Amino acid sequence: MFIASLVAGLLLALVPNLLWIIGKIIGIFAKYRLPYAPFGYTALGLALLLWGLVAYGYNIGRWRLDVNHMEYSHPDIPSEFKGFRIVHISDLHLSTFDGHPEKLQRIINTINAQHADLICFTGDMVTIGTQEALPYTAMLQTLQSKYGVTSVMGNHDFLIYGNRFGGDSTAHVAAVEAFAAYQRDTLGWHLLRNSFIPIIKDSAKMTILGVDNKSCTNQGFRSTNTGDLDAAMQGTDGFRILLSHDPTHWAAEVVPQTDIPLTLSGHTHAAQIKLFGYTPASWTFKHTHGMYVQDGQTLYINIGLGCTAPFRLGASPEITVITLR
């Protein structure tokens, strides 16, 4: 999700020119030729600041890595799952790492170092097409946890951007199914498409549900809405965790229609800009990053590991480690 960050960048880029224009207007109405130098130096300073921020976001910010630890308690968690560790990751956008495979390897090494019981990936492995994932197959296959990797499909995973398929819906459906098969068969992940998987530990059970992308608000770009929460819930009981890529799904359907205690999402990237707790993603999303609680139900939004635009400022790539209590 980069539209908000793009708008913010354009506004910043316009500041030097706006300052010069304002100075000219003041000079016209005051019938006084204002000295140009102060405006020139200010414009130059702002331009240098802007490009400095862009350079930082491109060369450093997008490679910084935050490992965020949190504990989650709920009375329905079976005692056998006390201390169960879930690593939540999202939005790999694997083309991010073209030319920098060592950056992805560092991420995978860091994930494996958490000694997770379960890894949950909440979608957007690629940005445009399946081919972005192929160079990194061997790396992705090394992700390790006791109960493997569960995943869902994000909006980009439905290959709807880039106009590769034109109007041929048959080819498009086939490509999406092939990408789903890549996750299941090649990577060995438990891809949940409006379905669930039980996790059994010492005869106790919890259930991981997953839905296809479900965008429940207008976000200014084309998206998908094939998520079926009723189908995913069918036959489930006990303590449940839902993986749903787009966090707008939580407020629109999960909270009002279910009692699912914990939902994990991604998608927002926090607009890839987060300064002093503020992110331009709030222009589009009510829930932008981190934890939210409503009516006893919890949402956690991971802001992702990759980029749709090669830039992050303050919104560092994130690995979330959730320990159940």
C-alpha positions as CSV (number, residue, x, y, z in Angstrom):
1,M,0.0,0.0,0.0
2,F,1.9,3.0,-1.2
3,I,-0.5,5.5,-2.5
4,A,-0.5,7.5,0.7
5,S,3.3,7.5,0.8
6,L,3.4,8.6,-2.8
7,V,1.1,11.6,-2.1
8,A,3.2,12.6,0.9
9,G,6.3,12.5,-1.2
10,L,4.8,14.6,-3.9
11,L,3.7,17.2,-1.4
12,L,7.2,17.3,0.1
13,A,8.7,17.7,-3.4
14,L,6.3,20.7,-4.1
15,V,7.3,22.6,-0.9
16,P,10.4,24.4,-2.4
17,N,8.5,25.5,-5.5
18,L,5.5,26.6,-3.4
19,L,7.7,28.7,-1.2
20,W,9.2,30.5,-4.2
21,I,5.7,31.1,-5.7
22,I,4.4,32.5,-2.4
23,G,7.4,34.9,-2.3
24,K,6.7,36.1,-5.9
25,I,3.0,36.7,-5.0
26,I,3.9,38.7,-1.9
27,G,6.3,40.8,-4.0
28,I,3.6,41.5,-6.7
29,F,0.9,42.6,-4.2
30,A,3.4,44.6,-2.0
31,K,5.0,46.2,-5.1
32,Y,8.3,45.2,-3.6
33,R,10.9,42.9,-5.0
34,L,11.7,40.5,-2.2
35,P,15.3,39.4,-2.0
36,Y,15.5,36.1,-3.8
37,A,18.4,34.6,-1.9
38,P,16.6,33.7,1.3
39,F,13.9,31.9,-0.7
40,G,16.6,30.2,-2.9
41,Y,18.5,29.0,0.1
42,T,15.4,27.8,1.8
43,A,14.2,26.0,-1.3
44,L,17.7,24.4,-1.7
45,G,17.7,23.3,1.9
46,L,14.3,21.7,1.7
47,A,15.2,20.0,-1.6
48,L,18.3,18.6,0.0
49,L,16.3,17.5,3.0
50,L,13.8,15.8,0.8
51,W,16.4,13.9,-1.2
52,G,18.3,13.0,2.0
53,L,15.1,11.4,3.3
54,V,14.6,9.6,0.0
55,A,18.2,8.4,0.0
56,Y,17.9,7.2,3.6
57,G,14.6,5.4,2.9
58,Y,16.0,3.7,-0.2
59,N,19.4,2.7,1.1
60,I,18.8,2.2,4.8
61,G,15.2,2.5,5.9
62,R,13.8,-0.4,3.8
63,W,16.5,-2.8,5.1
64,R,16.1,-2.0,8.8
65,L,14.5,-4.9,10.6
66,D,12.3,-4.7,13.7
67,V,11.5,-7.8,15.8
68,N,8.5,-6.9,17.9
69,H,7.6,-9.2,20.8
70,M,4.1,-9.3,22.3
71,E,2.2,-11.5,24.6
72,Y,-1.5,-12.4,24.0
73,S,-3.8,-13.8,26.7
74,H,-7.3,-15.2,26.3
75,P,-9.3,-17.5,28.6
76,D,-10.1,-19.9,25.7
77,I,-6.4,-20.7,25.0
78,P,-5.9,-24.3,26.2
79,S,-3.3,-24.6,29.0
80,E,-1.2,-26.9,26.7
81,F,-0.6,-23.9,24.5
82,K,0.9,-21.7,27.2
83,G,4.1,-20.3,25.8
84,F,3.2,-21.2,22.2
85,R,5.2,-18.9,19.9
86,I,3.7,-17.6,16.7
87,V,5.9,-15.6,14.3
88,H,3.7,-13.3,12.2
89,I,5.1,-12.0,8.9
90,S,3.4,-10.3,6.0
91,D,3.9,-8.5,2.6
92,L,7.1,-10.0,1.4
93,H,6.7,-8.4,-2.1
94,L,9.7,-10.5,-3.2
95,S,10.8,-8.2,-6.0
96,T,12.0,-5.9,-3.2
97,F,15.0,-8.2,-2.9
98,D,16.1,-8.3,-6.5
99,G,19.8,-7.6,-6.5
100,H,19.8,-8.0,-2.7
101,P,19.2,-11.6,-1.9
102,E,21.3,-11.4,1.2
103,K,18.7,-9.1,2.7
104,L,16.0,-11.8,2.4
105,Q,18.4,-14.4,3.8
106,R,18.9,-12.2,6.8
107,I,15.2,-12.0,7.3
108,I,14.8,-15.7,7.1
109,N,17.7,-16.3,9.5
110,T,16.1,-13.9,12.0
111,I,12.7,-15.6,11.7
112,N,14.3,-19.1,12.2
113,A,16.2,-17.7,15.2
114,Q,12.9,-17.1,17.0
115,H,12.3,-20.9,17.3
116,A,8.7,-20.5,16.5
117,D,6.0,-23.1,17.0
118,L,4.1,-21.7,14.0
119,I,4.8,-19.2,11.3
120,C,1.8,-17.2,10.0
121,F,2.2,-15.3,6.7
122,T,-0.7,-12.9,6.0
123,G,-0.3,-12.5,2.2
124,D,1.3,-10.5,-0.6
125,M,4.2,-12.7,-1.4
126,V,4.6,-11.0,-4.8
127,T,3.6,-7.6,-6.3
128,I,2.9,-8.4,-10.0
129,G,3.5,-12.1,-10.8
130,T,4.7,-15.5,-9.7
131,Q,8.0,-15.1,-11.4
132,E,9.1,-12.7,-8.6
133,A,9.1,-15.6,-6.2
134,L,11.0,-18.2,-8.2
135,P,14.6,-16.9,-7.5
136,Y,13.9,-17.1,-3.8
137,T,12.3,-20.6,-3.6
138,A,15.2,-22.3,-2.0
139,M,15.4,-19.6,0.7
140,L,11.7,-19.7,1.4
141,Q,11.9,-23.5,1.8
142,T,14.2,-23.1,4.7
143,L,11.7,-21.3,6.9
144,Q,11.4,-23.4,10.0
145,S,8.9,-23.9,12.8
146,K,7.5,-26.9,14.7
147,Y,4.1,-26.7,12.9
148,G,5.3,-25.3,9.6
149,V,4.1,-22.2,7.8
150,T,0.4,-21.2,7.3
151,S,-0.4,-18.5,4.7
152,V,-3.2,-16.7,3.0
153,M,-3.5,-14.8,-0.3
154,G,-3.3,-11.0,-0.4
155,N,-4.6,-8.7,-3.1
156,H,-1.3,-8.8,-5.0
157,D,-1.2,-12.6,-4.9
158,F,-4.3,-12.6,-7.1
159,L,-2.1,-11.2,-9.9
160,I,-4.5,-8.4,-10.7
161,Y,-1.9,-5.7,-11.3
162,G,0.3,-5.2,-14.4
163,N,-2.4,-6.3,-16.9
164,R,-0.6,-9.4,-17.8
165,F,-3.7,-11.3,-18.7
166,G,-5.8,-8.7,-20.4
167,G,-9.4,-9.9,-20.7
168,D,-8.5,-13.6,-20.6
169,S,-10.1,-14.6,-17.3
170,T,-9.4,-18.3,-17.9
171,A,-5.7,-17.6,-18.1
172,H,-5.9,-15.4,-15.1
173,V,-7.6,-18.0,-12.9
174,A,-5.1,-20.6,-14.1
175,A,-2.2,-18.4,-13.1
176,V,-3.7,-17.7,-9.6
177,E,-4.2,-21.5,-9.1
178,A,-0.7,-22.2,-10.2
179,F,0.6,-19.6,-7.7
180,A,-1.5,-21.2,-5.0
181,A,0.0,-24.6,-5.9
182,Y,3.5,-23.1,-5.7
183,Q,2.9,-22.2,-2.1
184,R,1.4,-25.5,-1.2
185,D,3.5,-28.0,-3.2
186,T,6.8,-26.3,-3.9
187,L,7.2,-24.4,-0.6
188,G,5.2,-26.9,1.5
189,W,3.2,-24.2,3.2
190,H,-0.4,-24.7,4.5
191,L,-2.2,-22.2,2.3
192,L,-5.6,-21.4,3.7
193,R,-8.1,-20.4,1.1
194,N,-11.3,-19.9,3.1
195,S,-10.4,-22.9,5.1
196,F,-8.7,-23.9,8.4
197,I,-6.1,-26.2,9.9
198,P,-6.2,-27.6,13.4
199,I,-3.0,-27.4,15.6
200,I,-2.9,-30.3,18.0
201,K,-0.6,-30.1,21.0
202,D,-0.7,-32.8,23.7
203,S,-4.3,-33.7,22.7
204,A,-5.4,-30.0,23.0
205,K,-6.4,-28.1,19.9
206,M,-6.5,-24.6,18.5
207,T,-7.6,-23.7,15.0
208,I,-6.0,-21.4,12.4
209,L,-8.4,-20.0,9.9
210,G,-7.5,-18.2,6.7
211,V,-9.5,-16.3,4.1
212,D,-8.6,-15.0,0.6
213,N,-8.2,-11.2,0.5
214,K,-11.3,-9.3,1.5
215,S,-11.2,-5.6,1.1
216,C,-14.2,-4.0,2.8
217,T,-13.5,-0.3,2.0
218,N,-12.7,1.7,-1.1
219,Q,-8.9,2.2,-1.0
220,G,-8.4,4.0,-4.2
221,F,-7.2,1.0,-6.2
222,R,-8.5,-2.2,-7.7
223,S,-8.6,-5.1,-5.2
224,T,-10.2,-8.5,-4.6
225,N,-13.1,-9.7,-2.4
226,T,-13.1,-13.5,-2.6
227,G,-12.6,-14.0,1.1
228,D,-15.4,-16.2,2.6
229,L,-15.4,-16.1,6.4
230,D,-18.4,-18.3,6.8
231,A,-16.7,-21.1,4.7
232,A,-13.5,-20.7,6.7
233,M,-15.3,-21.0,10.0
234,Q,-17.4,-24.0,9.0
235,G,-16.8,-26.9,11.5
236,T,-14.4,-24.9,13.8
237,D,-14.6,-24.5,17.5
238,G,-12.5,-23.7,20.5
239,F,-9.7,-21.0,20.4
240,R,-9.3,-19.7,16.9
241,I,-6.9,-17.4,15.1
242,L,-7.9,-15.8,11.8
243,L,-5.4,-14.8,9.1
244,S,-6.9,-12.1,6.8
245,H,-4.7,-9.9,4.7
246,D,-6.7,-6.7,4.6
247,P,-7.5,-5.3,8.1
248,T,-10.7,-3.6,6.9
249,H,-12.2,-7.1,7.0
250,W,-11.8,-7.2,10.8
251,A,-14.1,-4.2,11.5
252,A,-16.5,-5.0,8.7
253,E,-17.2,-8.7,9.3
254,V,-15.0,-10.3,12.0
255,V,-16.0,-8.2,15.0
256,P,-19.8,-7.8,14.2
257,Q,-20.4,-11.4,13.0
258,T,-18.0,-13.7,15.0
259,D,-16.3,-14.2,18.3
260,I,-12.9,-15.0,16.9
261,P,-10.5,-13.7,19.5
262,L,-7.4,-12.9,17.5
263,T,-7.0,-11.7,13.8
264,L,-3.7,-11.2,12.1
265,S,-3.4,-8.9,9.1
266,G,-1.0,-7.0,6.9
267,H,-1.6,-4.9,3.8
268,T,-1.2,-1.3,5.0
269,H,2.6,-1.2,5.2
270,A,1.9,1.8,7.4
271,A,2.3,3.6,4.0
272,Q,6.0,2.8,4.4
273,I,6.2,6.1,6.4
274,K,5.8,6.3,10.2
275,L,7.1,9.4,12.0
276,F,6.4,10.1,15.7
277,G,3.7,7.5,15.7
278,Y,1.9,9.0,12.7
279,T,1.5,7.4,9.3
280,P,-0.1,8.6,6.1
281,A,-1.9,5.2,6.0
282,S,-4.4,6.8,8.4
283,W,-5.7,8.8,5.4
284,T,-7.0,5.5,4.0
285,F,-7.2,3.0,6.9
286,K,-8.9,3.3,10.3
287,H,-6.5,0.6,11.6
288,T,-3.0,1.1,10.3
289,H,-0.4,-0.8,12.3
290,G,0.1,-2.7,15.6
291,M,-2.6,-3.9,18.0
292,Y,-6.3,-2.9,18.2
293,V,-8.9,-4.3,20.6
294,Q,-12.7,-4.0,20.2
295,D,-15.5,-5.9,22.0
296,G,-13.0,-8.3,23.4
297,Q,-11.5,-9.2,20.0
298,T,-7.9,-8.3,19.0
299,L,-6.4,-7.3,15.6
300,Y,-2.7,-7.2,15.0
301,I,-1.4,-5.5,11.8
302,N,2.1,-6.4,10.7
303,I,3.5,-3.6,8.4
304,G,5.3,-6.1,6.2
305,L,8.8,-7.0,5.2
306,G,8.9,-5.9,1.5
307,C,8.0,-2.8,-0.4
308,T,5.7,-1.8,-3.2
309,A,7.9,1.3,-3.7
310,P,11.6,0.9,-2.7
311,F,11.4,3.2,0.3
312,R,10.7,3.1,4.0
313,L,10.9,5.9,6.5
314,G,10.3,5.0,10.1
315,A,8.0,2.1,9.1
316,S,10.7,-0.5,9.3
317,P,10.2,-4.1,8.0
318,E,8.6,-6.1,10.8
319,I,8.7,-9.6,12.3
320,T,6.2,-10.1,15.1
321,V,6.6,-12.7,17.7
322,I,3.4,-13.5,19.6
323,T,3.6,-15.6,22.7
324,L,0.3,-17.2,23.9
325,R,-0.6,-17.1,27.6
